[in-house]
Amino acid sequence: MNPQGERWTADQVLALAPDSASRTAGGRLATPGSWSGTGARPDSVWGECAGGGGRTYRTAVDTSDANRPGYECGCLSRKVPCKHAVGLLLLWAADGDSVRPAEESPPWVAEWLEARRRRRAAPPTTRPPGASAPADRRAADRARRIAAGAEELERRLADLVHGGLAGSGGGAREEWDRAAARMVDAQAPGLAALTRELGSLSAAGPDWASRLLEECALLHTLNRAYARVYRLPAGLAATVRARVGITVDSAALLASTPPVRDDWLVLSQDDASDDGALTTRRVRLLGRRTGRAALLLSYGAAGRAPELSLPVGCSLDADLVFHPAAVPLRAVLGTRHGAPEPVAGPPPGVGVEAALAAYGTALRDDPWLDAWPVVLDEVVPIPDTDARPGRRLADAEGGAALAVDTSRTGDSGWWRLVAVSAGGPVRVFGECGHRGFAPLAVWAPELTPLPR
């Protein structure tokens, strides 16, 4: 509305449309039958637009300043405003009965308005040292490429799900490989890797269809998140960029981010090879004072070992700088304030229910999270039996248990854990994931790595 509380005119709305196609498409949507849940307040207009294939697009417009309106929509359009926002505003301008005044806005509208006002009230950011206008242009060009790739991938996922997973067999492996190659062309290596994995799920056993649907849903969520990445909170936006494959330079991160100094306990270190071309080393740490978990990654090419290596079971007084994320976990090793030293005793652990609660909280903030590190205390490894198949780690008191992720836990590691336990409770370090708990080390009484 304008400062006098009046609705905008159709001419004002059409002047906001980015092009003639958007004006035409918005005009087609400016009918009461296209919308539900509409409402208006002096500072906003909102509604839900019915789309094809049973989709519904939540749309809202910040009308508090006619010279600087803001738009929110669940569609993937890169146009601002999109056709749904134009259509909603045209309907509001023309028909007071279809978009009635409301005393309160829905929670999703109120949350978006609050986040938008916080961003507008924040002080302007300055360009970091070393940044340049050409670098900004390259970053913007890459962002457009990734957005186009994500939209293309979204169409493929929609066609697959609408056609039925069982009938399609999940799609041929070659088709997924071609789709992954398209994501590489779009400079989105993260999307490419996730797409390539979908091609292998049709041969993943009798539950392949449910697993494929789960992974398609996560990839769909990531595509939609990237389409609106500039509207997300800073931490979640950083997570989305990292998941699609936009990396952060370690040197720039060390130069621009305050470090976290602690005595970091080295809990595990393992290597994984990508077809022999690249070796990825994962070093998992836990701060003895802060209690923060951290993950260090190091890479070695052409069969060479990664440079970073820390002794498992020792403590290192050092600075870590965490990558920006909704759930900060990955970090870069900064200044070392001393040599690694032996640790007097293990860190405190938690029970099964507390571990699940911690994993659930992390997963709430980062739905694409693969695993969350945790130290379990007083748990007993339970081998599978004919009566109750499936390996588990149970609280010593028997109140709760965690399934063991057998895809990440080899027989040798599992039986070593069982042997150390000897039927009694032990303290175990590992990772909670959506397929269970992967034990990585056990205290016996010294920290002992478990083979994967």
C-alpha distance (Angstrom), angle and dihedral (degrees) to the residues before:
residue distance angle dihedral
M1 . . .
N2 3.77 . .
P3 3.83 120.9 .
Q4 3.82 88.8 -87.2
G5 3.81 91.6 58.2
E6 3.81 94.5 -108.6
R7 3.77 125.2 141.8
W8 3.77 118.7 -109.3
T9 3.78 118.6 -101.6
A10 3.79 123.9 -116.3
D11 3.81 89.3 -110.4
Q12 3.80 90.6 55.8
V13 3.80 90.9 50.7
L14 3.80 95.0 47.0
A15 3.79 90.0 49.9
L16 3.83 88.1 62.0
A17 3.83 94.3 55.6
P18 3.82 112.2 106.4
D19 3.82 95.2 -136.6
S20 3.79 144.7 -5.9
A21 3.82 92.4 -92.9
S22 3.80 90.2 58.5
R23 3.81 91.0 48.5
T24 3.80 90.7 51.8
A25 3.81 94.9 44.8
G26 3.80 91.5 44.8
G27 3.80 90.5 51.3
R28 3.81 90.1 56.0
L29 3.80 90.1 54.1
A30 3.81 94.8 48.7
T31 3.80 92.5 96.1
P32 3.81 127.4 106.0
G33 3.80 91.5 -124.9
S34 3.80 91.8 64.4
W35 3.80 94.3 57.1
S36 3.79 141.8 61.8
G37 3.80 134.0 172.8
T38 3.81 92.3 29.9
G39 3.77 123.8 165.7
A40 3.78 143.6 149.5
R41 3.77 139.6 -146.9
P42 3.80 129.4 -180.0
D43 3.81 89.4 -90.6
S44 3.82 103.7 35.0
V45 3.80 150.7 24.9
W46 3.80 124.8 -155.1
G47 3.78 144.9 170.4
E48 3.81 145.5 147.5
C49 3.80 117.4 -105.0
A50 3.80 121.5 -152.6
G51 3.81 111.4 -127.8
G52 3.77 135.9 -177.5
G53 3.79 122.3 -67.4
G54 3.79 93.1 26.4
R55 3.81 93.5 -64.0
T56 3.78 121.9 147.6
Y57 3.80 121.9 -156.4
R58 3.78 117.7 -152.6
T59 3.79 107.9 -145.3
A60 3.80 130.6 -175.1
V61 3.81 135.5 170.3
D62 3.80 127.8 -158.2
T63 3.81 102.4 -137.9
S64 3.80 97.8 172.1
D65 3.82 90.6 108.5
A66 3.80 116.4 31.2
N67 3.80 89.7 -161.8
R68 3.82 93.5 54.6
P69 3.81 109.5 28.3
G70 3.79 120.3 172.8
Y71 3.79 128.0 -143.5
E72 3.79 135.2 -152.9
C73 3.82 124.5 -177.2
G74 3.77 136.9 157.2
C75 3.80 93.6 -136.0
L76 3.80 124.8 102.3
S77 3.80 96.8 -124.0
R78 3.81 116.6 131.7
K79 3.78 91.3 -154.4
V80 3.81 117.5 106.7
P81 2.93 111.1 -122.0
C82 3.79 98.7 21.3
K83 3.79 123.1 -147.1
H84 3.82 91.6 -96.2
A85 3.82 92.3 57.0
V86 3.81 90.6 46.7
G87 3.80 91.1 48.9
L88 3.81 92.9 48.2
L89 3.79 92.5 49.8
L90 3.81 91.9 47.4
L91 3.80 90.3 51.0
W92 3.81 90.5 48.4
A93 3.80 91.9 48.0
A94 3.81 94.2 49.4
D95 3.79 106.4 34.0
G96 3.78 123.1 41.4
D97 3.80 91.6 -179.0
S98 3.81 94.3 58.0
V99 3.81 95.3 49.8
R100 3.78 105.7 35.8
P101 3.83 126.1 -172.8
A102 3.80 113.1 -96.6
E103 3.79 131.7 -158.4
E104 3.80 93.0 -139.8
S105 3.78 134.9 19.3
P106 3.83 120.8 -127.8
P107 3.82 115.5 -92.5
W108 3.82 93.6 -107.0
V109 3.82 90.1 55.1
A110 3.81 93.6 45.1
E111 3.82 91.7 49.9
W112 3.80 92.2 49.7
L113 3.82 92.9 48.0
E114 3.80 91.5 48.9
A115 3.81 92.6 49.6
R116 3.81 90.7 47.4
R117 3.79 92.4 51.6
R118 3.80 92.2 48.2
R119 3.80 90.0 53.7
R120 3.79 92.2 48.8
A121 3.80 91.1 48.8
A122 3.81 93.6 49.5
P123 3.82 117.1 100.9
P124 3.80 114.8 -100.1
T125 3.78 115.6 -93.5
T126 3.76 121.9 -122.2
R127 3.77 125.8 -134.2
P128 3.82 109.8 -96.8
P129 3.80 119.1 -116.0
G130 3.78 111.7 -80.3
A131 3.80 94.6 22.2
S132 3.78 117.6 128.1
A133 3.76 140.4 -174.8
P134 3.85 92.1 -107.1
A135 3.83 89.0 51.8
D136 3.80 89.6 50.7
R137 3.80 90.1 50.8
R138 3.80 91.9 49.6
A139 3.80 90.5 49.7
A140 3.81 91.1 49.5
D141 3.81 91.2 48.1
R142 3.79 91.0 50.5
A143 3.81 90.8 48.2
R144 3.81 89.3 55.3
R145 3.80 91.2 49.1
I146 3.79 92.2 50.6
A147 3.81 91.9 47.0
A148 3.81 90.6 52.5
G149 3.81 90.5 47.7
A150 3.80 92.2 49.1
E151 3.78 90.7 50.4
E152 3.80 91.1 50.4
L153 3.79 90.7 49.0
E154 3.79 90.3 48.1
R155 3.80 90.4 57.2
R156 3.80 90.6 51.5
L157 3.80 91.9 50.8
A158 3.81 91.3 48.3
D159 3.82 91.8 50.8
L160 3.81 91.1 48.5
V161 3.81 95.0 49.9
H162 3.81 95.4 41.7
G163 3.80 90.7 49.6
G164 3.81 92.0 51.1
L165 3.78 126.7 -104.9
A166 3.80 95.7 -124.3
G167 3.81 93.6 52.5
S168 3.79 94.2 48.1
G169 3.79 95.6 42.6
G170 3.78 87.9 -132.0
G171 3.78 92.9 -66.0
A172 3.77 128.4 -76.2
R173 3.81 118.3 -66.5
E174 3.80 89.7 -123.4
E175 3.80 91.5 56.8
W176 3.81 91.9 53.3
D177 3.81 90.1 47.1
R178 3.80 89.8 53.7
A179 3.80 90.4 48.2
A180 3.82 89.2 50.3
A181 3.80 90.0 50.9
R182 3.79 88.4 53.9
M183 3.81 89.3 54.8
V184 3.80 89.5 51.5
D185 3.81 88.0 53.2
A186 3.81 87.4 50.9
Q187 3.84 89.1 55.3
A188 3.81 91.7 -116.1
P189 3.82 104.7 125.0
G190 3.79 91.9 166.2
L191 3.79 91.8 58.0
A192 3.81 89.2 44.3
A193 3.80 92.3 55.7
L194 3.80 93.1 47.3
T195 3.81 91.1 47.4
R196 3.80 92.2 49.6
E197 3.80 90.2 53.0
L198 3.81 90.9 56.9
G199 3.79 89.7 63.6
S200 3.80 92.0 62.9
L201 3.81 97.4 49.6
S202 3.81 96.7 79.2
A203 3.83 86.8 70.7
A204 3.81 94.4 43.6
G205 3.79 97.5 104.2
P206 3.80 137.5 -86.8
D207 3.82 93.7 -41.7
W208 3.82 93.7 53.9
A209 3.82 93.8 119.2
S210 3.81 94.6 55.7
R211 3.82 91.4 45.0
L212 3.79 91.1 48.7
L213 3.79 90.9 49.8
E214 3.81 90.7 50.5
E215 3.80 92.5 51.0
C216 3.80 92.4 44.5
A217 3.81 89.4 52.5
L218 3.82 91.6 51.7
L219 3.80 91.6 47.2
H220 3.81 90.4 47.7
T221 3.81 89.6 52.0
L222 3.81 90.3 50.6
N223 3.81 92.1 49.7
R224 3.78 91.7 50.3
A225 3.79 91.7 46.0
Y226 3.80 92.3 52.7
A227 3.80 90.5 49.8
R228 3.81 87.9 62.0
V229 3.80 99.0 28.6
Y230 3.81 93.4 128.5
R231 3.80 89.8 59.3
L232 3.81 95.9 51.0
P233 3.81 126.1 96.7
A234 3.80 111.5 -89.6
G235 3.81 96.7 -105.9
L236 3.79 95.0 47.6
A237 3.81 91.3 44.5
A238 3.81 89.6 54.1
T239 3.80 90.1 50.2
V240 3.80 92.0 50.9
R241 3.81 92.2 49.3
A242 3.78 90.9 49.7
R243 3.81 92.2 48.6
V244 3.81 93.3 53.5
G245 3.79 89.3 49.8
I246 3.81 108.2 -95.0
T247 3.79 105.0 141.5
V248 3.79 129.7 -154.6
D249 3.80 118.3 -132.4
S250 3.81 109.0 -115.3
A251 3.81 94.4 -145.3
A252 3.80 91.7 51.6
L253 3.79 90.2 47.1
L254 3.80 92.3 52.0
A255 3.81 90.5 48.4
S256 3.80 96.7 48.7
T257 3.82 107.9 32.8
P258 3.83 128.3 72.0
P259 3.82 110.6 -114.8
V260 3.79 127.8 -126.0
R261 3.81 111.7 -132.6
D262 3.77 118.3 -158.0
D263 3.78 143.9 132.0
W264 3.80 96.7 -89.3
L265 3.79 115.3 -153.3
V266 3.82 111.2 -146.5
L267 3.80 103.5 -135.6
S268 3.80 103.0 171.7
Q269 3.78 144.2 -8.1
D270 3.78 125.7 -168.2
D271 3.79 139.2 160.9
A272 3.79 130.0 -136.9
S273 3.80 124.6 -169.6
D274 3.79 125.4 -144.0
D275 3.83 102.9 -146.6
G276 3.78 88.4 -47.3
A277 3.81 92.5 -68.5
L278 3.80 99.3 95.6
T279 3.78 131.7 21.9
T280 3.81 117.2 -155.2
R281 3.79 118.2 -160.2
R282 3.80 118.9 -159.8
V283 3.79 118.5 -161.7
R284 3.81 115.4 -173.2
L285 3.79 120.0 -156.7
L286 3.79 138.0 -177.8
G287 3.81 124.8 -158.9
R288 3.78 111.2 -128.3
R289 3.82 93.5 -153.8
T290 3.80 102.9 30.6
G291 3.80 96.8 35.0
R292 3.82 88.5 -139.0
A293 3.77 120.6 148.6
A294 3.79 119.0 -138.4
L295 3.80 137.1 -173.5
L296 3.80 122.1 -153.2
L297 3.80 119.1 -164.2
S298 3.78 125.6 -160.3
Y299 3.81 128.9 175.1
G300 3.79 136.2 -150.4
A301 3.80 122.6 -167.9
A302 3.80 131.5 -151.7
G303 3.79 95.4 13.8
R304 3.80 95.4 -50.2
A305 3.79 119.7 133.8
P306 3.81 117.5 -111.5
E307 3.79 114.4 -99.8
L308 3.81 98.6 -126.9
S309 3.79 114.2 83.5
L310 3.82 127.4 160.4
P311 3.82 127.4 -179.0
V312 3.79 111.3 -106.4
G313 3.78 113.4 -125.1
C314 3.81 95.0 27.3
S315 3.80 130.9 105.0
L316 3.80 124.2 -126.0
D317 3.82 124.5 -160.5
A318 3.79 100.3 -143.9
D319 3.79 148.1 129.6
L320 3.79 119.4 -103.0
V321 3.77 125.6 -168.2
F322 3.80 114.4 -155.9
H323 3.77 123.8 -142.2
P324 3.82 112.4 -117.1
A325 3.79 109.2 -97.9
A326 3.77 143.7 137.6
V327 3.81 86.2 -105.6
P328 3.83 107.0 24.2
L329 3.80 109.1 -143.9
R330 3.79 110.2 129.3
A331 3.79 112.3 78.9
V332 3.80 143.3 174.8
L333 3.79 121.6 -126.9
G334 3.79 111.6 -119.9
T335 3.79 130.4 171.7
R336 3.80 117.1 -2.4
H337 3.80 111.6 -145.3
G338 3.78 95.5 -167.0
A339 3.77 145.6 -12.0
P340 3.81 121.7 -72.3
E341 3.79 112.2 -83.6
P342 3.81 133.3 -163.4
V343 3.78 115.8 -95.6
A344 3.79 120.7 -121.9
G345 3.80 95.5 -145.1
P346 3.80 144.6 -14.5
P347 3.80 123.0 -77.6
P348 3.79 119.9 -103.8
G349 3.78 116.4 -82.2
V350 3.79 137.1 -155.3
G351 3.77 136.8 -137.3
V352 3.79 126.9 -102.5
E353 3.80 95.7 -94.4
A354 3.81 93.2 50.1
A355 3.81 90.1 47.9
L356 3.79 91.1 52.4
A357 3.81 90.6 47.6
A358 3.82 91.1 52.1
Y359 3.80 91.4 48.6
G360 3.80 90.9 47.5
T361 3.80 92.0 52.1
A362 3.80 91.7 50.1
L363 3.81 91.5 46.2
R364 3.80 90.7 50.7
D365 3.79 90.1 58.8
D366 3.83 96.1 39.3
P367 3.83 111.8 27.8
W368 3.84 91.0 -176.2
L369 3.80 93.0 57.8
D370 3.81 111.1 135.5
A371 3.80 98.4 -162.4
W372 3.78 142.8 -16.3
P373 3.84 122.6 -141.2
V374 3.78 118.6 -124.3
V375 3.81 139.8 163.8
L376 3.80 111.3 -132.0
D377 3.80 118.3 -155.7
E378 3.79 129.9 -160.8
V379 3.80 96.5 8.8
V380 3.80 128.1 146.4
P381 3.83 122.5 -147.8
I382 3.81 109.6 -126.5
P383 3.84 115.7 -161.4
D384 3.77 118.8 -143.3
T385 3.80 119.9 -97.4
D386 3.77 136.2 -169.5
A387 3.79 88.9 -104.6
R388 3.81 93.8 48.7
P389 3.79 114.8 16.6
G390 3.80 120.8 -161.8
R391 3.81 131.4 68.4
R392 3.81 115.8 -103.2
L393 3.78 143.7 -179.9
A394 3.80 108.4 -138.6
D395 3.78 131.5 -168.7
A396 3.79 109.1 -104.2
E397 3.79 89.1 -120.5
G398 3.81 90.1 53.5
G399 3.79 97.6 -121.5
A400 3.81 99.3 123.6
A401 3.78 141.5 0.0
L402 3.80 139.7 -159.8
A403 3.78 123.1 -138.8
V404 3.81 113.0 -125.0
D405 3.80 116.3 -122.1
T406 3.81 99.8 -125.0
S407 3.82 91.5 -173.1
R408 3.83 88.5 68.7
T409 3.81 99.5 30.6
G410 3.79 118.9 71.9
D411 3.78 124.6 -153.3
S412 3.81 93.3 -108.1
G413 3.81 92.6 54.3
W414 3.78 92.8 45.3
W415 3.78 95.9 49.3
R416 3.80 91.4 45.5
L417 3.80 87.3 55.8
V418 3.81 90.6 48.9
A419 3.82 90.7 48.7
V420 3.80 93.1 50.1
S421 3.79 90.2 48.3
A422 3.82 94.4 49.1
G423 3.78 86.8 -165.8
G424 3.80 94.3 -53.0
P425 3.82 134.0 103.5
V426 3.82 119.5 -77.9
R427 3.80 138.5 179.5
V428 3.81 112.2 -112.7
F429 3.78 133.9 -174.6
G430 3.79 118.5 -151.3
E431 3.77 146.5 116.5
C432 3.80 131.1 -80.3
G433 3.79 113.1 -139.7
H434 3.78 138.8 164.7
R435 3.84 90.4 -90.9
G436 3.79 95.9 47.9
F437 3.78 139.8 -86.2
A438 3.81 122.2 -33.9
P439 3.85 110.6 -156.1
L440 3.81 111.3 -145.7
A441 3.82 104.2 170.9
V442 3.81 141.2 3.1
W443 3.80 133.0 -156.9
A444 3.80 110.4 -121.8
P445 3.06 83.5 173.6
E446 3.82 92.4 -66.2
L447 3.79 118.3 50.5
T448 3.82 107.0 -87.0
P449 3.83 121.3 -170.2
L450 3.81 116.3 -130.8
P451 3.83 117.4 -137.7
R452 3.79 113.0 -114.7
